[in-house]
Amino acid sequence: MRMGSRLGLSLAPLLATTLLWSAAAAPAATPAGSVDQSVSTGTISPVPATVLSAQPAITLRRARGVRRIPRGPAATAPATSVPLAAAVPLSAAAVSPTVNFNGVSSRDSALTNFGLEFEPPDQGLCAGNGFVLEMVNSAYTVYDTKGKALAGPFNINGPFNEGLTEFTSDPRCYYDAANNTWFATILQINKEEDGSAVDIAVNNSGDPRTQWTVYRINTTGLGGASGPREPGCPCFGDQPTLGIDAHNLYITTNEFSILGPQFDGAQVYAIAKKPLASLSSSVPFVHFGKLKIGGARASSVQPALSTGNPAAEYFLSSLDPTETFDQRVGVWALSDPGAVAKGGIPTLSSLVLPSEAYGVPPKAEQKGASSLIDSGDDRMQQTQFIGGSVWGELTTALTMPGDSQQRAAAAWFQVKPSLSGGTLASAKIQHQGYVAVAGSYVIYPALQVTPSGAAAMVVGLSGRTHHPSAAYTVLAPGGESFGPVAVAAAGTGPYDPEAERWGDYSFAVLDTSGGAAWLATEYVPPKSSQTVDGVRNWGTRVLEVSP
C-alpha cells in the first residue's frame, strides 16, 4: 500500500488519440448485508493551542516508500486480462478552464520546512467563501478565486497545532458552505514512533487565514478507550481520506504497523459535524474496524463528498486481492448517520458489484528521461454522491487496439445505490468507462459532478512525447463518455530521476455555486517553482472548469 509520508524527520488540446468507453448496467450485485466489523464509540476534545516557533530540523528515522497491502487469494475469480477498448480521435476540449494557476510546489515545501525536501505532494484542495486553499506535503497556501496568493506558503503543520518538524502526511480539506466552516485532516506519528493520530483542524470563521481549532483521533491501535488492540501495533492510519454529508465528517484510513509489516485493514470514522463546527468541548464519533468485503480484508474505502441530504453516507472501494486484475467494486452505506451526534451507532452495510475490469497500472514513461513515473495502484480514488448516484474513479492498466504496450488509464464508475430496512439492499452501475490517451499514460484521476449531471475529471498525463503534465476532460450532461483530454499545463521537463514517488492523489471539489469544479494535480512546473538546488522539481496545478 502506498504511504505518502512527510519527510522532515529521520491549454492546448493534446495532439493524440483518446480512448473513451462506456458500458450499460452491469449484472446484478451480490446480496448485501451488514459488514463483518468491530464497532466502538468515543468523544474527542479540542487540543490546547501552542505557539509554533521555528525548530531545528532533525533527521527522520523513517524511510519514505510504498506501503502495499498483503494480498491473499480472491474469493471470486477476478478478471485475468488487461482491459481492452477502442480509441477515438482526439478533438479540442469542450470547455477551457476559467481559472488556471500554478499551485503549491516543491520549492514552497522546502522554504517552509527548513530546507528539507519532500515528495510526493499528496494533494488537498478546497474552495469556498471567496478562497481557495491548497494543502500538500508539506506546505499550504491560501488563494483568492483568481489564483492570487493571499497568505502563504506556510508549513503544513501550522493549522494542525503540530510542531513544525513533526511527522505529518496526506493532508485533505473541505469547505462546508452549510456551516461556513473549513475542515482539514492529516495523519501524525510522534517522534518516539509509538503513537499516532489523525488530526482534524476546524475553522468556523469562514476565513482559512485565521486560527484553526484541532481535534485528534488516536489511531495507535493499542486498545483502551480507543478500542481493542490490533496486531502489530502501535499503528498509524495511512492516507486518511475525507468525506462529508449533512450529519458527519467521515475519515477512512488503512491501518499499518508503525515499525512492522502488519496491515490491519480499512478503518472508518464518523465524526458528528455540528459539534465540530461549533467547536464543542466534546464531539462524539464512531469507529468501524475489522472490515471485510468480497471475502477479503477491506482497504481504501473512500467516503463520498455528498451533495444534498442523502439517507446514508456512501463509500466505494476497489477489489483486487491478487494485484492482477478484477472486475468488481465494493459499495458501502452508512445508514442512520444522525445517530452519531446522539451517541448512537449507525449501520454500516456493503455489497460487491460487478464492474468493468481494472488492474494495477504500469509505471509511466516520460519525455526526456529513461526513468519512469510511479502510477500508484488500482485503489479507488475520490468518491462523490450527487443526484442519487455515487461516482468514483481509479488508475488502471489498459491496452488499446494497435498498441501492444500496456498503458495507464483512468477508469470511472457511476453507481446507483438503494436502501431497504436501513441497509444497502442493491446497487447497479449506471455508467462506467475509461479515459486514456494513445501512446501516453493517464494517472491519478479525480472527478466532480455538478447538479446538472456534467462532470470534470483532472488527471496527470505523461509519455514519450509529454513531460509530466496537468490535464483534464469533461462529461456533458446526460453523456455516457468523457470527451477529449486537454492539457491545462504542460510539464517543463522530466521528473527527478532519483525521486521514488509521484501522486499519491489528485483532488477535485465542487464549487459552492454548483456550476463548476475546482481541480488540482501534480506536474513538473517552471524552474521558479522547483527547489533552489534543483533536486526536487514537482509542482501542482489548480484549475476551475465549468463542464
FITORDREN-80477 format. One record per residue (C-alpha): residue number from 1; residue in three letters; x, y, z. Coordinates in nm, 2 decimals, always signed. Each point is the difference from the previous one (the first is absolute). Example, Ala and Ser with C-alpha at 12.3 -4.5 7.8 and 13.67 -1.06 7.14 Angstrom:
<rs>
- 1|ALA|+1.23|-0.45|+0.78
- 2|SER|+0.14|+0.34|-0.07
</rs>
This chain:
<rs>
- 1|MET|+0.00|+0.00|+0.00
- 2|ARG|+0.13|+0.35|-0.08
- 3|MET|+0.10|+0.21|+0.30
- 4|GLY|+0.03|+0.37|-0.07
- 5|SER|+0.24|+0.11|+0.27
- 6|ARG|+0.11|+0.34|+0.11
- 7|LEU|+0.38|-0.02|-0.02
- 8|GLY|+0.12|+0.25|+0.25
- 9|LEU|+0.11|-0.21|+0.28
- 10|SER|+0.24|-0.33|-0.03
- 11|LEU|-1.91|+1.43|-3.26
- 12|ALA|+0.07|-0.15|-0.34
- 13|PRO|-0.18|-0.32|-0.10
- 14|LEU|+0.22|-0.31|-0.01
- 15|LEU|+0.09|-0.11|-0.35
- 16|ALA|-0.05|-0.37|+0.06
- 17|THR|-0.28|-0.25|+0.03
- 18|THR|-0.22|-0.04|+0.30
- 19|LEU|-0.17|-0.32|+0.10
- 20|LEU|-0.36|+0.03|+0.13
- 21|TRP|-0.22|-0.28|+0.10
- 22|SER|-0.34|-0.04|+0.16
- 23|ALA|-0.20|-0.29|+0.10
- 24|ALA|-0.36|-0.07|+0.09
- 25|ALA|-0.11|-0.13|+0.34
- 26|ALA|+0.21|-0.30|+0.12
- 27|PRO|-0.15|-0.33|+0.13
- 28|ALA|-0.18|+0.00|+0.33
- 29|ALA|+0.21|+0.05|+0.32
- 30|THR|+0.06|-0.27|+0.26
- 31|PRO|-0.25|+0.02|+0.29
- 32|ALA|+0.07|+0.28|+0.25
- 33|GLY|+0.02|-0.04|+0.37
- 34|SER|+0.15|+0.14|+0.32
- 35|VAL|+0.38|+0.02|-0.02
- 36|ASP|+0.23|-0.22|+0.20
- 37|GLN|+0.13|+0.26|+0.24
- 38|SER|+0.09|+0.12|+0.35
- 39|VAL|-0.16|+0.32|+0.12
- 40|SER|+0.10|+0.24|+0.27
- 41|THR|-0.11|+0.35|+0.10
- 42|GLY|+0.18|+0.29|+0.17
- 43|THR|+0.03|+0.38|+0.02
- 44|ILE|+0.27|+0.24|-0.09
- 45|SER|+0.08|+0.34|+0.14
- 46|PRO|+0.19|+0.30|-0.12
- 47|VAL|+0.38|-0.02|+0.04
- 48|PRO|+0.15|+0.29|+0.20
- 49|ALA|+0.16|+0.26|-0.23
- 50|THR|+0.37|+0.04|+0.00
- 51|VAL|+0.23|+0.27|-0.15
- 52|LEU|+0.18|-0.13|-0.30
- 53|SER|+0.36|+0.12|-0.01
- 54|ALA|+0.28|-0.09|-0.24
- 55|GLN|+0.15|-0.33|+0.10
- 56|PRO|+0.33|-0.16|-0.12
- 57|ALA|-0.04|-0.27|-0.26
- 58|ILE|+0.07|-0.35|+0.12
- 59|THR|+0.07|-0.32|-0.20
- 60|LEU|-0.28|-0.23|-0.08
- 61|ARG|+0.02|-0.35|+0.14
- 62|ARG|-0.26|-0.12|-0.25
- 63|ALA|+0.08|-0.06|-0.37
- 64|ARG|-0.26|+0.12|-0.26
- 65|GLY|-0.14|-0.28|-0.21
- 66|VAL|-0.29|-0.19|-0.13
- 67|ARG|-0.23|-0.18|+0.23
- 68|ARG|-0.17|-0.30|-0.17
- 69|ILE|-0.29|-0.19|+0.15
- 70|PRO|+0.08|-0.37|+0.06
- 71|ARG|-0.21|-0.19|-0.26
- 72|GLY|-0.17|-0.33|+0.03
- 73|PRO|-0.21|-0.23|-0.23
- 74|ALA|-0.31|+0.16|-0.15
- 75|ALA|-0.33|-0.14|+0.12
- 76|THR|-0.14|+0.05|-0.35
- 77|ALA|+0.22|-0.04|-0.31
- 78|PRO|+0.10|+0.35|-0.13
- 79|ALA|+0.06|+0.10|-0.35
- 80|THR|+0.31|-0.16|-0.14
- 81|SER|+0.09|+0.23|-0.29
- 82|VAL|+0.06|+0.37|-0.06
- 83|PRO|-0.30|+0.21|-0.09
- 84|LEU|-0.02|+0.07|-0.38
- 85|ALA|-0.21|+0.27|-0.16
- 86|ALA|+0.00|+0.19|-0.33
- 87|ALA|+0.14|+0.35|-0.04
- 88|VAL|-0.16|+0.30|-0.16
- 89|PRO|+0.16|+0.31|-0.15
- 90|LEU|+0.08|+0.28|+0.23
- 91|SER|-0.15|+0.34|-0.06
- 92|ALA|+0.02|+0.33|+0.18
- 93|ALA|-0.13|+0.02|+0.36
- 94|ALA|-0.36|+0.08|+0.03
- 95|VAL|+0.07|+0.27|+0.26
- 96|SER|+0.30|+0.20|+0.11
- 97|PRO|+0.09|+0.06|+0.37
- 98|THR|-0.14|+0.32|+0.14
- 99|VAL|+0.29|+0.01|+0.24
- 100|ASN|+0.34|-0.17|-0.04
- 101|PHE|+0.30|+0.07|+0.22
- 102|ASN|+0.32|-0.14|+0.14
- 103|GLY|-0.07|-0.15|+0.35
- 104|VAL|+0.22|-0.10|+0.30
- 105|SER|+0.33|-0.15|-0.11
- 106|SER|+0.31|-0.18|+0.12
- 107|ARG|+0.17|+0.34|+0.04
- 108|ASP|-0.28|+0.12|+0.23
- 109|SER|+0.03|-0.32|+0.20
- 110|ALA|+0.37|+0.03|+0.04
- 111|LEU|-0.01|+0.37|+0.09
- 112|THR|-0.25|-0.06|+0.28
- 113|ASN|+0.17|-0.31|+0.14
- 114|PHE|+0.36|+0.12|+0.07
- 115|GLY|+0.13|-0.11|-0.33
- 116|LEU|-0.13|-0.36|+0.02
- 117|GLU|-0.13|-0.14|-0.33
- 118|PHE|-0.30|-0.23|-0.02
- 119|GLU|-0.19|-0.20|-0.26
- 120|PRO|-0.27|-0.07|-0.10
- 121|PRO|-0.24|+0.29|+0.06
- 122|ASP|-0.31|-0.22|+0.10
- 123|GLN|-0.23|+0.28|-0.08
- 124|GLY|-0.29|+0.16|+0.18
- 125|LEU|-0.22|+0.27|-0.16
- 126|CYS|-0.31|+0.18|+0.13
- 127|ALA|-0.18|+0.32|-0.11
- 128|GLY|-0.27|+0.23|+0.13
- 129|ASN|-0.10|+0.34|+0.14
- 130|GLY|+0.24|+0.16|-0.25
- 131|PHE|+0.30|-0.21|+0.09
- 132|VAL|+0.19|-0.29|-0.15
- 133|LEU|+0.21|-0.20|+0.25
- 134|GLU|+0.26|-0.24|-0.13
- 135|MET|+0.19|-0.23|+0.25
- 136|VAL|+0.28|-0.24|-0.10
- 137|ASN|+0.30|-0.18|+0.16
- 138|SER|+0.11|+0.22|+0.16
- 139|ALA|-0.13|+0.36|-0.05
- 140|TYR|-0.32|+0.18|-0.07
- 141|THR|-0.11|+0.33|-0.16
- 142|VAL|-0.33|+0.19|+0.00
- 143|TYR|-0.10|+0.16|-0.33
- 144|ASP|-0.29|+0.20|-0.13
- 145|THR|-0.22|-0.14|-0.27
- 146|LYS|+0.21|+0.15|-0.27
- 147|GLY|+0.32|-0.17|+0.12
- 148|LYS|+0.16|+0.29|+0.18
- 149|ALA|+0.18|-0.11|+0.32
- 150|LEU|-0.15|+0.16|+0.30
- 151|ALA|+0.20|-0.17|+0.27
- 152|GLY|+0.29|-0.25|-0.01
- 153|PRO|+0.17|-0.22|-0.07
- 154|PHE|+0.01|-0.12|+0.36
- 155|ASN|+0.11|-0.32|+0.17
- 156|ILE|-0.28|-0.26|-0.02
- 157|ASN|+0.01|-0.07|+0.37
- 158|GLY|-0.12|+0.35|+0.10
- 159|PRO|-0.38|-0.06|-0.03
- 160|PHE|+0.04|-0.33|+0.17
- 161|ASN|+0.18|+0.13|+0.31
- 162|GLU|+0.29|-0.23|-0.05
- 163|GLY|+0.37|+0.09|+0.04
- 164|LEU|+0.14|+0.12|-0.32
- 165|THR|+0.23|-0.30|-0.04
- 166|GLU|-0.25|-0.27|+0.12
- 167|PHE|-0.08|-0.28|-0.24
- 168|THR|-0.32|+0.06|-0.18
- 169|SER|-0.13|-0.11|-0.34
- 170|ASP|-0.29|-0.02|-0.24
- 171|PRO|-0.20|+0.33|+0.05
- 172|ARG|-0.35|+0.04|-0.12
- 173|CYS|-0.25|+0.28|+0.05
- 174|TYR|-0.36|+0.10|-0.07
- 175|TYR|-0.21|+0.32|+0.03
- 176|ASP|-0.35|-0.07|+0.13
- 177|ALA|-0.22|+0.28|-0.12
- 178|ALA|-0.29|-0.10|+0.23
- 179|ASN|+0.20|+0.09|+0.30
- 180|ASN|+0.25|+0.25|-0.16
- 181|THR|+0.27|-0.23|+0.14
- 182|TRP|+0.33|-0.14|-0.13
- 183|PHE|+0.10|-0.35|+0.10
- 184|ALA|+0.35|-0.15|-0.06
- 185|THR|+0.16|-0.33|+0.09
- 186|ILE|+0.35|-0.15|+0.01
- 187|LEU|+0.17|-0.30|+0.16
- 188|GLN|+0.26|+0.04|+0.27
- 189|ILE|+0.26|-0.24|+0.15
- 190|ASN|+0.19|+0.11|+0.32
- 191|LYS|+0.38|+0.03|+0.03
- 192|GLU|+0.01|-0.32|+0.21
- 193|GLU|-0.18|-0.19|-0.27
- 194|ASP|-0.23|-0.16|+0.26
- 195|GLY|-0.31|+0.21|-0.07
- 196|SER|-0.20|+0.15|-0.28
- 197|ALA|-0.31|+0.20|-0.06
- 198|VAL|-0.22|+0.15|-0.27
- 199|ASP|-0.01|+0.37|+0.06
- 200|ILE|-0.33|+0.19|-0.09
- 201|ALA|+0.04|+0.37|-0.03
- 202|VAL|-0.31|+0.22|+0.00
- 203|ASN|-0.04|+0.36|-0.09
- 204|ASN|-0.36|+0.14|+0.04
- 205|SER|+0.09|+0.36|-0.08
- 206|GLY|-0.04|-0.04|-0.37
- 207|ASP|+0.35|+0.13|-0.06
- 208|PRO|+0.27|-0.28|-0.01
- 209|ARG|+0.27|+0.26|+0.08
- 210|THR|-0.13|+0.03|+0.36
- 211|GLN|+0.06|-0.24|+0.30
- 212|TRP|-0.10|-0.36|-0.03
- 213|THR|-0.12|-0.23|+0.28
- 214|VAL|+0.14|-0.35|+0.01
- 215|TYR|-0.15|-0.34|+0.10
- 216|ARG|+0.19|-0.33|+0.00
- 217|ILE|-0.11|-0.36|-0.05
- 218|ASN|+0.25|-0.24|+0.15
- 219|THR|+0.09|-0.26|-0.27
- 220|THR|+0.27|-0.18|+0.19
- 221|GLY|-0.22|-0.31|+0.04
- 222|LEU|+0.13|-0.10|+0.34
- 223|GLY|-0.34|-0.04|+0.16
- 224|GLY|-0.15|+0.17|+0.30
- 225|ALA|-0.26|+0.27|-0.07
- 226|SER|+0.07|+0.00|-0.37
- 227|GLY|-0.09|-0.36|-0.05
- 228|PRO|+0.16|-0.35|-0.01
- 229|ARG|+0.37|-0.05|-0.05
- 230|GLU|+0.09|-0.08|-0.36
- 231|PRO|+0.27|-0.23|-0.13
- 232|GLY|+0.34|+0.16|-0.05
- 233|CYS|-0.09|+0.32|+0.17
- 234|PRO|+0.10|+0.27|+0.09
- 235|CYS|-0.16|+0.09|-0.34
- 236|PHE|-0.08|+0.30|-0.21
- 237|GLY|-0.29|+0.09|-0.24
- 238|ASP|+0.16|+0.03|-0.35
- 239|GLN|-0.15|+0.23|-0.26
- 240|PRO|-0.30|+0.14|+0.20
- 241|THR|-0.28|+0.08|-0.25
- 242|LEU|-0.27|+0.25|+0.05
- 243|GLY|-0.38|-0.01|-0.05
- 244|ILE|-0.29|+0.21|+0.12
- 245|ASP|-0.38|+0.01|+0.01
- 246|ALA|-0.26|+0.20|+0.19
- 247|HIS|+0.07|-0.19|+0.32
- 248|ASN|+0.36|-0.10|+0.03
- 249|LEU|+0.36|+0.03|-0.11
- 250|TYR|+0.13|-0.33|-0.12
- 251|ILE|+0.37|-0.11|+0.00
- 252|THR|+0.12|-0.34|-0.11
- 253|THR|+0.36|-0.13|+0.03
- 254|ASN|+0.20|-0.31|-0.07
- 255|GLU|+0.15|-0.12|+0.33
- 256|PHE|+0.37|-0.11|-0.01
- 257|SER|+0.25|-0.08|+0.27
- 258|ILE|+0.23|+0.29|+0.05
- 259|LEU|+0.31|-0.22|+0.03
- 260|GLY|-0.10|-0.33|-0.16
- 261|PRO|-0.17|-0.14|-0.31
- 262|GLN|-0.34|-0.07|+0.15
- 263|PHE|-0.31|+0.13|-0.18
- 264|ASP|-0.33|+0.01|+0.20
- 265|GLY|-0.23|+0.12|-0.27
- 266|ALA|-0.22|+0.30|-0.06
- 267|GLN|-0.14|+0.20|+0.28
- 268|VAL|-0.31|+0.23|-0.02
- 269|TYR|-0.06|+0.29|+0.23
- 270|ALA|-0.32|+0.20|+0.01
- 271|ILE|+0.03|+0.33|+0.20
- 272|ALA|-0.30|+0.21|+0.08
- 273|LYS|+0.02|+0.31|-0.21
- 274|LYS|-0.21|+0.25|+0.19
- 275|PRO|+0.20|-0.02|+0.32
- 276|LEU|+0.32|+0.02|-0.20
- 277|ALA|-0.12|+0.32|-0.18
- 278|SER|-0.10|+0.16|+0.33
- 279|LEU|+0.34|-0.10|+0.16
- 280|SER|-0.17|-0.20|+0.27
- 281|SER|+0.20|-0.12|+0.30
- 282|SER|-0.12|-0.36|-0.07
- 283|VAL|-0.06|-0.13|-0.35
- 284|PRO|-0.14|-0.36|-0.04
- 285|PHE|+0.14|-0.24|-0.26
- 286|VAL|-0.05|-0.36|-0.10
- 287|HIS|+0.28|-0.22|-0.12
- 288|PHE|-0.05|-0.31|-0.22
- 289|GLY|+0.29|-0.25|-0.04
- 290|LYS|+0.08|-0.36|-0.11
- 291|LEU|-0.19|+0.06|-0.32
- 292|LYS|-0.03|-0.26|-0.27
- 293|ILE|-0.15|-0.01|-0.35
- 294|GLY|+0.01|-0.25|-0.28
- 295|GLY|+0.16|-0.26|+0.22
- 296|ALA|+0.30|+0.22|+0.08
- 297|ARG|+0.11|+0.27|+0.24
- 298|ALA|-0.13|+0.34|-0.11
- 299|SER|+0.24|+0.28|-0.10
- 300|SER|-0.02|+0.35|-0.13
- 301|VAL|-0.38|+0.05|+0.06
- 302|GLN|-0.06|+0.34|-0.14
- 303|PRO|-0.28|+0.21|+0.16
- 304|ALA|-0.21|+0.23|-0.21
- 305|LEU|+0.00|+0.38|-0.01
- 306|SER|-0.38|+0.01|+0.01
- 307|THR|-0.22|+0.26|-0.15
- 308|GLY|-0.35|+0.04|+0.14
- 309|ASN|-0.13|-0.21|+0.29
- 310|PRO|+0.01|-0.37|-0.09
- 311|ALA|-0.14|-0.26|+0.23
- 312|ALA|+0.35|-0.15|+0.04
- 313|GLU|+0.36|+0.08|-0.05
- 314|TYR|+0.14|-0.21|-0.29
- 315|PHE|+0.34|-0.14|-0.07
- 316|LEU|+0.18|-0.18|-0.28
- 317|SER|+0.30|-0.23|+0.00
- 318|SER|+0.18|-0.20|-0.26
- 319|LEU|+0.06|-0.37|+0.03
- 320|ASP|+0.32|-0.16|-0.13
- 321|PRO|+0.13|-0.24|+0.26
- 322|THR|+0.25|-0.16|-0.23
- 323|GLU|+0.14|+0.33|-0.14
- 324|THR|-0.07|-0.13|-0.35
- 325|PHE|-0.34|+0.11|-0.14
- 326|ASP|-0.35|+0.00|+0.13
- 327|GLN|-0.35|+0.10|-0.12
- 328|ARG|-0.18|+0.08|+0.33
- 329|VAL|-0.05|+0.31|+0.21
- 330|GLY|-0.11|+0.02|+0.36
- 331|VAL|-0.29|+0.22|+0.08
- 332|TRP|-0.06|+0.10|+0.37
- 333|ALA|-0.28|+0.19|+0.18
- 334|LEU|+0.01|+0.14|+0.35
- 335|SER|-0.37|+0.05|+0.08
- 336|ASP|-0.16|+0.20|+0.29
- 337|PRO|+0.30|+0.24|-0.01
- 338|GLY|-0.18|+0.23|+0.25
- 339|ALA|+0.05|-0.26|+0.27
- 340|VAL|+0.36|+0.10|+0.04
- 341|ALA|-0.08|+0.34|+0.15
- 342|LYS|-0.23|-0.17|+0.25
- 343|GLY|+0.26|-0.25|+0.12
- 344|GLY|-0.16|-0.28|-0.20
- 345|ILE|+0.15|-0.23|-0.26
- 346|PRO|-0.11|+0.02|-0.36
- 347|THR|-0.02|-0.32|-0.22
- 348|LEU|+0.29|-0.07|-0.25
- 349|SER|-0.09|-0.24|-0.28
- 350|SER|+0.16|-0.09|-0.33
- 351|LEU|-0.03|-0.20|-0.32
- 352|VAL|+0.22|-0.11|-0.29
- 353|LEU|-0.10|+0.13|-0.34
- 354|PRO|+0.13|-0.14|-0.34
- 355|SER|+0.18|+0.27|-0.20
- 356|GLU|+0.23|+0.06|-0.29
- 357|ALA|+0.34|-0.15|+0.04
- 358|TYR|+0.29|+0.19|+0.16
- 359|GLY|+0.35|-0.09|+0.13
- 360|VAL|+0.32|+0.14|+0.14
- 361|PRO|+0.14|+0.25|-0.25
- 362|PRO|+0.35|+0.00|-0.15
- 363|LYS|+0.24|+0.27|+0.08
- 364|ALA|-0.02|+0.29|-0.24
- 365|GLU|+0.26|+0.10|-0.26
- 366|GLN|+0.10|+0.36|-0.02
- 367|LYS|+0.16|+0.22|-0.27
- 368|GLY|+0.36|+0.08|+0.04
- 369|ALA|+0.09|-0.28|+0.25
- 370|SER|+0.04|-0.37|+0.02
- 371|SER|-0.13|+0.00|+0.36
- 372|LEU|-0.37|-0.08|+0.06
- 373|ILE|-0.28|+0.17|+0.19
- 374|ASP|-0.17|-0.19|+0.28
- 375|SER|-0.36|-0.05|-0.11
- 376|GLY|-0.11|-0.14|+0.34
- 377|ASP|-0.24|-0.29|+0.03
- 378|ASP|-0.37|-0.06|-0.08
- 379|ARG|-0.15|+0.11|+0.32
- 380|MET|-0.32|+0.21|-0.02
- 381|GLN|+0.08|+0.37|-0.01
- 382|GLN|-0.25|+0.28|+0.08
- 383|THR|-0.37|-0.07|+0.05
- 384|GLN|-0.30|+0.23|-0.04
- 385|PHE|-0.38|-0.04|+0.07
- 386|ILE|-0.22|+0.23|-0.21
- 387|GLY|-0.34|-0.04|-0.16
- 388|GLY|-0.06|-0.35|+0.14
- 389|SER|+0.32|-0.15|-0.14
- 390|VAL|+0.35|-0.07|+0.15
- 391|TRP|+0.29|+0.08|-0.23
- 392|GLY|+0.35|-0.13|+0.02
- 393|GLU|+0.32|-0.04|-0.20
- 394|LEU|+0.34|-0.18|+0.01
- 395|THR|+0.31|-0.05|-0.20
- 396|THR|+0.02|-0.33|-0.20
- 397|ALA|+0.21|-0.19|-0.25
- 398|LEU|-0.15|+0.00|-0.35
- 399|THR|+0.09|-0.09|-0.36
- 400|MET|-0.14|+0.15|-0.32
- 401|PRO|-0.03|-0.15|-0.34
- 402|GLY|+0.31|+0.05|-0.20
- 403|ASP|+0.21|+0.05|+0.31
- 404|SER|+0.15|-0.31|+0.15
- 405|GLN|+0.15|+0.19|+0.30
- 406|GLN|-0.20|+0.01|+0.32
- 407|ARG|-0.08|+0.36|+0.10
- 408|ALA|-0.15|+0.17|+0.31
- 409|ALA|-0.35|+0.14|-0.04
- 410|ALA|-0.29|+0.13|+0.22
- 411|ALA|-0.30|-0.22|+0.07
- 412|TRP|-0.31|+0.16|+0.13
- 413|PHE|-0.33|-0.12|+0.14
- 414|GLN|-0.35|+0.14|+0.06
- 415|VAL|-0.19|-0.21|+0.25
- 416|LYS|-0.37|+0.02|+0.10
- 417|PRO|-0.04|-0.14|+0.36
- 418|SER|-0.33|-0.10|+0.16
- 419|LEU|-0.08|-0.03|+0.37
- 420|SER|-0.26|-0.23|+0.16
- 421|GLY|-0.06|-0.05|+0.37
- 422|GLY|+0.29|+0.21|+0.10
- 423|THR|+0.26|-0.19|-0.20
- 424|LEU|+0.14|+0.00|-0.36
- 425|ALA|-0.25|-0.22|-0.19
- 426|SER|+0.13|+0.03|-0.35
- 427|ALA|+0.22|+0.21|-0.24
- 428|LYS|+0.05|+0.02|-0.37
- 429|ILE|+0.25|+0.16|-0.23
- 430|GLN|-0.17|+0.26|-0.20
- 431|HIS|+0.31|+0.09|-0.21
- 432|GLN|+0.37|-0.08|+0.01
- 433|GLY|+0.29|+0.04|-0.24
- 434|TYR|+0.36|+0.08|-0.06
- 435|VAL|+0.20|+0.31|-0.09
- 436|ALA|+0.33|-0.06|-0.16
- 437|VAL|+0.23|+0.17|-0.25
- 438|ALA|+0.17|-0.20|-0.28
- 439|GLY|+0.37|-0.04|+0.06
- 440|SER|-0.02|+0.17|+0.34
- 441|TYR|-0.09|-0.06|+0.37
- 442|VAL|-0.30|+0.15|+0.18
- 443|ILE|+0.06|-0.02|+0.38
- 444|TYR|-0.16|+0.10|+0.33
- 445|PRO|-0.34|+0.11|-0.12
- 446|ALA|-0.25|+0.20|+0.22
- 447|LEU|-0.34|+0.11|-0.11
- 448|GLN|-0.30|+0.21|+0.11
- 449|VAL|-0.35|+0.01|-0.14
- 450|THR|-0.22|+0.31|+0.00
- 451|PRO|-0.38|+0.00|+0.08
- 452|SER|-0.07|+0.01|-0.37
- 453|GLY|+0.17|-0.33|-0.05
- 454|ALA|+0.31|+0.14|-0.17
- 455|ALA|+0.34|-0.11|+0.13
- 456|ALA|+0.36|+0.10|-0.01
- 457|MET|+0.30|-0.23|+0.06
- 458|VAL|+0.36|+0.10|+0.06
- 459|VAL|+0.29|-0.23|-0.08
- 460|GLY|+0.37|-0.02|-0.02
- 461|LEU|+0.13|-0.06|-0.35
- 462|SER|+0.34|-0.13|-0.10
- 463|GLY|+0.16|-0.19|-0.29
- 464|ARG|+0.29|-0.01|-0.24
- 465|THR|-0.13|+0.32|-0.17
- 466|HIS|-0.11|+0.17|+0.32
- 467|HIS|+0.17|+0.12|+0.32
- 468|PRO|-0.22|-0.07|+0.30
- 469|SER|-0.29|+0.24|-0.05
- 470|ALA|-0.33|+0.11|+0.15
- 471|ALA|-0.30|-0.09|-0.21
- 472|TYR|-0.38|-0.02|+0.01
- 473|THR|-0.30|-0.13|-0.17
- 474|VAL|-0.38|+0.06|+0.03
- 475|LEU|-0.32|-0.19|-0.02
- 476|ALA|-0.30|+0.18|-0.15
- 477|PRO|-0.34|-0.02|+0.19
- 478|GLY|-0.16|-0.33|-0.10
- 479|GLY|+0.31|-0.12|-0.17
- 480|GLU|+0.14|-0.35|+0.03
- 481|SER|+0.36|+0.07|-0.08
- 482|PHE|+0.25|+0.26|+0.10
- 483|GLY|+0.12|+0.22|-0.28
- 484|PRO|+0.35|+0.09|-0.13
- 485|VAL|+0.29|+0.03|+0.24
- 486|ALA|+0.16|+0.35|+0.00
- 487|VAL|+0.32|+0.12|+0.16
- 488|ALA|-0.06|+0.27|+0.26
- 489|ALA|+0.37|+0.05|+0.07
- 490|ALA|+0.28|-0.18|-0.19
- 491|GLY|+0.29|-0.13|+0.20
- 492|THR|+0.32|+0.19|-0.05
- 493|GLY|+0.23|-0.30|+0.02
- 494|PRO|+0.04|-0.35|+0.13
- 495|TYR|-0.06|-0.09|+0.36
- 496|ASP|+0.30|-0.04|+0.23
- 497|PRO|+0.14|-0.35|-0.09
- 498|GLU|+0.12|-0.05|+0.36
- 499|ALA|-0.35|+0.06|+0.14
- 500|GLU|-0.20|-0.31|+0.10
- 501|ARG|-0.35|+0.14|+0.01
- 502|TRP|-0.27|+0.18|-0.20
- 503|GLY|-0.35|+0.07|+0.11
- 504|ASP|-0.13|-0.15|+0.22
- 505|TYR|-0.33|+0.16|-0.09
- 506|SER|-0.16|+0.29|-0.19
- 507|PHE|-0.30|+0.19|+0.14
- 508|ALA|-0.32|+0.15|-0.12
- 509|VAL|-0.28|+0.19|+0.18
- 510|LEU|-0.33|+0.15|-0.11
- 511|ASP|-0.01|+0.38|+0.00
- 512|THR|-0.26|+0.13|+0.24
- 513|SER|-0.19|+0.15|-0.29
- 514|GLY|-0.06|-0.35|-0.13
- 515|GLY|+0.09|+0.08|-0.35
- 516|ALA|+0.37|-0.07|+0.00
- 517|ALA|+0.27|-0.23|+0.14
- 518|TRP|+0.34|+0.09|+0.15
- 519|LEU|+0.27|-0.24|-0.10
- 520|ALA|+0.36|-0.06|+0.10
- 521|THR|+0.27|-0.24|-0.10
- 522|GLU|+0.38|-0.04|+0.00
- 523|TYR|+0.22|+0.10|-0.30
- 524|VAL|+0.36|+0.13|-0.07
- 525|PRO|-0.03|+0.38|+0.04
- 526|PRO|+0.23|+0.28|-0.11
- 527|LYS|+0.34|+0.01|+0.16
- 528|SER|-0.11|+0.29|+0.22
- 529|SER|-0.22|-0.25|+0.18
- 530|GLN|+0.26|-0.27|+0.04
- 531|THR|+0.24|-0.03|+0.30
- 532|VAL|+0.29|+0.25|-0.01
- 533|ASP|+0.25|-0.29|-0.03
- 534|GLY|-0.20|-0.16|-0.28
- 535|VAL|-0.02|-0.33|+0.18
- 536|ARG|-0.38|-0.01|+0.03
- 537|ASN|-0.20|+0.13|-0.30
- 538|TRP|-0.37|-0.07|+0.07
- 539|GLY|-0.28|+0.25|+0.00
- 540|THR|-0.37|+0.01|+0.00
- 541|ARG|-0.26|+0.16|-0.23
- 542|VAL|-0.33|+0.13|+0.11
- 543|LEU|-0.28|+0.07|-0.25
- 544|GLU|-0.38|+0.07|+0.00
- 545|VAL|-0.21|-0.16|-0.27
- 546|SER|-0.36|+0.05|-0.08
- 547|PRO|-0.09|-0.32|-0.19
</rs>
